[in-house]
Amino acid sequence: MLASISAEIVVRQIYYVPWEIDPEFGCIVKPGTTARYRLEGNGVSRWTANGVRAAAPVDPARKPILVLGDSFTEAYQVSDEDTYTRCLESELRASAIEAPVVNAGRSGASPADYVADVERNVRRFNPRWVVVQLNEEDLTGDAWRADKAHFSFEHGRLVANPAPPKAQSAIARFVWSARQRSALLNYGIIRLQQFARAFDTAPPLFSAAGPRPADGEPCSYADVDVAAQLGAVATAYRDRVTFLLLPPFDPFVPMRRTSVEEAFRTACRFHGWSCLSLRSEYDRFAAEHTSPYGFPNSGFNVGHMNPLGHKVAADLLARELRRLHTDALL
């Protein structure tokens, strides 16, 4: 018993992210929680209602800037003051733009979620502007997985479908409840899930074996329309959107764009959308032998954005939002 109590105390210093089910927002970090995440990076974060990363709720009457994104925006890996959302709010305030920035990032979210949830997001947050953080997986496989909120073409039109309902057995409900009471159990289950995913995606042991098929990813980049996805998000939020793309970083050829990026750039230019890419700053990272991704406890240029990446993302967004403010759009 003493060993279990000691292990629980130790694990809570390494990983402590309790969740709860919200009727509208689904699985969110329990409001009022101070979460700790030291599996990748070293982040301490505070959370409030509606799955928002903040110390206290933001009054919708203040018409905040709403930031939507996946785990790169949720950013367990860095502490509150290092997130690009917090840095952005500070930079705007320094420019005499008093606009709260709401971090509503959610691991696993994609453009299909942002379109499917538009009514809820507008009603709950009343944003004056929306920042949508994207990566290449969002625009290829992730937004098309049938087991979550996903896009589909119906009668030649792109449609955002909500996540299908999931039945939960009595055992699953019991395990869920136990996980919220014990960081040790929660961490153990998460590690087992990570090992299972690593096994499922491991390359074949022998060259004669074929690669494992990817579950839940029914389409490739050639099958989807990047412009249509961006357009669906822009239309949902009445074109009051800035897209922020986080492309992969190769320190040897830092400015070489991928085909997904080219499609992103082409669509943005054609439609006149407000679009940014962290790629514009990659020559700086290469010259300084740094990367916007990775931590000492995970590896160079691996995984999520580190504080340097968050700061550069905030700088890019601040410049763009200042421009929009000057043009009386913000």
N, C-alpha and C positions, 0 to 999 in steps of 0.2 A: 504493500500500500504506500509506504513512504517513497519507494522508488518511483511509483506511478505519479505521485504528487510532484516529486522533484522533476520528473521528465516533463510533466505538464507545464511547470513553471519555466523550464528551459525552452521548450518549444514555443511558448507564447512570446518569448523574446525574439524568436527567429521567424515564426509564421503565426500571425493571429489576424484572421479576416473572417469574422462571423457574419453570416448572411441571414436574411429573412425574405419571405415571399410577400411582395406588395401586390395588391389587387390589380393595379394598372401597370406597374413597372417590372413586375416579375421578380426574379431573384436579384436582390440588391444587398449591398453592405448595410448591416444594421445601423439605422440612424443613431447618432450620438457616440458611435464607436471611434476609438483611436486604433487604427489597424497598423500592424507591423509586418514588413515583408523583406526578408533578408536572404531569400533563395537566389535572387538575381538583383544586384544592387543592394541598397540599404535604405528602404523607404519607410517613413512614418507618415500616415495620412489620417485625416479626420473626415467624417462623413455625416451628412444630414439627410433629410427626407428626399424621396424621389430618386434615390441613387446618385445624388449630387455629392461630389467631393468638395467639401467646404466645412468650416467650423460652425457656421450658422446659415440658416436659409436666406436666400435673396428674395426680397419683395418683388413680385412680378410687376408692380406698378412702376418700378425703376427701369423697366424695359431693358433687360440685360442683353449682352451678347452671348448667345447659346453656342457652346462648342460640343459637337457630336463627333464621336470617333470610337475606335476600338481600344484594345489594351494599351496602345501607344499614347492615348489620351487619358485613359483611366490611370495608367502609370503608377502602379503599386511600387515600382522599383526605385522611385525617387521620392523625397519628402515634399510636402506641400509647397514650400517656398521655391523649389526647383522646377516645378511643373511649368510647361510653356503657358498654360492658362493663367497661373498666378503671375508669372513674369509679364505676360501681355497686359494684364490689368494694371500692373505697376507702371509699365511704359506708357499706357494710355493716360493714366492719371498725371504722369509727369508732363504730358502734352496738353493738360487741361481738358481732357476728354473723360468726363465722369460716367463711365459705363461699366457696371459690374460684369464680370466674365464668369459664366456658369459652366463648370466642367461636368458634363453629363456623359463622359466616355464610359463605354461598357465593353468588357472583353467579349470578343466574338461578334460584335455588331458589324453591320455592313450597310451599303447604300439602301438595300431593300428594307432594313429596319427603319431607316430615317424617313423613308417615304410612307411605309405602313403606319408609323407612329406620329405622323405630322399633326393630326388633330389633337392628340394628347399633348404633344410637345408645345404647340402654340397655346393651348388652353392653360397648361400648367406654368409655363415659363414666360409667355408674352414677349418673345425676343424682338429686339429692334433689328438684329442681324444674326445670321447663323454662319458659323465656321464648321466645315465638314472636313475632318481629317481622313485621308484615304491612303491605302497602300495598294500595291499591284494585285495582291490576292483578293482584295475587296472587289476589284473590277473584273476579275476572271472567274475564279471558282466560288468564292465565299458567298457572294450574293445570289447564288443559283442553287444552293443546297436545299433539297426538299424537306430536310428535317428541321429547318429553322425558317425564319422570315426570308422569303426568297422572291426573285423576279421570275416571271415567265412571260412568253409572248402569247397573247390571246387575240385572235383575229387581226394579227399584224401590229398589235399595240402592246407596249411594255406595261405589265401589271405587277404591283407589289402585293404578295400574298402574306398574310400574317403567319406566324409560327403555328404549326398544327398542335392541337391539344395533346398532352401526354398524360396517360393514366399512370398513377403511382400506386404500387401495391402497399399493403400494410407494413411489410418488412422494410420497403424503401422509405416509407414515412418515418418509421422508427429510427432507421439509420440516419436519416436527415436530421431529425431532432437531436440525436446523440452527437452528431458532428458539430452542431451549434453550441453544445455545452462543453465539448472537449477539443481543444486545439490539437492535442496529441493524436486523437482519432482522425480528425479532419485532415491533418497533415499526412498521416499514414495513408489514407485513402487517396489523396491527391498524388502522392508519390507512386502508388500502385497504378493509378490511371496514366501517369506519365510513362512508366515502364511499359505499360500495355500499348500505348500509342507508339513508343519508340520501336517496339517489337513489330507492330503492324506495318510500319513504314521503313523498316530496316532493308538495306539493299540485299539482293540474293547472295547467298554464300558462294555459290558457284556460277560461273559465267553462263552455263547452259540453262540456268533457271531464269524464268521471266520475272519482271518486276510485279509486285503486288498491285492489283487495281486499287485506285483511291476511292474509298467509300464516300458516297454523298456528294461527289463532284461530277455531275453528269455532262459538263461541257468544258471545252477548252477555250483559250483566248480567241481562237478563230471563230468560235460559235457565238460570241457575244458582241454587243455593240456598246463601246465605251461611251460614245456621245449620247446614246439613248439613256444610259444609266445616269449620267450627269444631268441630262435634261429632265429626267423624272424627279431628281432631287431639287433642281433649281425651280421647276414648276411648282412642286409641292410647297416650297417656302417663298413663292412669289418673286423669284429671282433675287432675293435679298440674301445671297449666299456667297461665301468665299470658300473655294476648294483648296485644301492644303495637301499636296501629294508628298509622301515620304518614300522615295525610291531606294533601291538597294545601293550601297556605296562600295565601289571597287577602288581602293587607293592607287592602283596602277593605271587605271583609265577613269579618273573620277568624273569626267564630264560626258562620257559616252552614254547616251540615252537608250532605253529599251524600246521595243515596239509598243508596249503599253503606254509608256510616257509620250511617245510620238502621237499616238491616238488621243491622249489626254490634251496635249498641246494644240493639236489641230482642232479638236472640238472647242476648246476654250477660245481660240482665236476666231473661229468661225461664228460662234454665238455671242462673243463679247462678254463671257463670264469672267468674274474675278477669280483668278487662279494663280496659285503659287506652287513651287516645287523646291524642296530642300536641295535638289540637285544644283541650283544656282550658287550654292555656297560650298560645293564639294571640292572645288580646287583649293579653297582655303584649308579644309581639313587635310587634304593630301600634302600640301606644302608644309603644314605644321606636324605631319606624321601623327594625326589624331583621327578619331572617327566619331560620328554622332551616335553610334550604337555600341553597346557592350560595356561591361563593368569588370573591375578587377577579379570579382568572384565568378564571372561567367565567361570571359574571354573577349579579346579585341574584336570589334566589328561584328559582334554576335548578339542577336536578340533585340531588346528594346532600346529606346533612346536613353542616353545618359544625360546628366545635367547640362553638358555642353551642347548636345543636340537640342534639348528643350530650349536653351537660351537662344540659339540661332533661329529655331522655329518661331519663337516669340518676337524676335527682331524683325523677321520677314513679315509676320502678321501685323505688327505694330505699324510698319511703314505703309502697308496696304490699307489698313483701317484709317490711318491718318489721311491718306489720299481720299478715301471714300467720305470721310468727315468733311474735308475741304470742298468736295463736290456736292455736299449737302445730301449725301445718300445714307449716312450713318445716323 
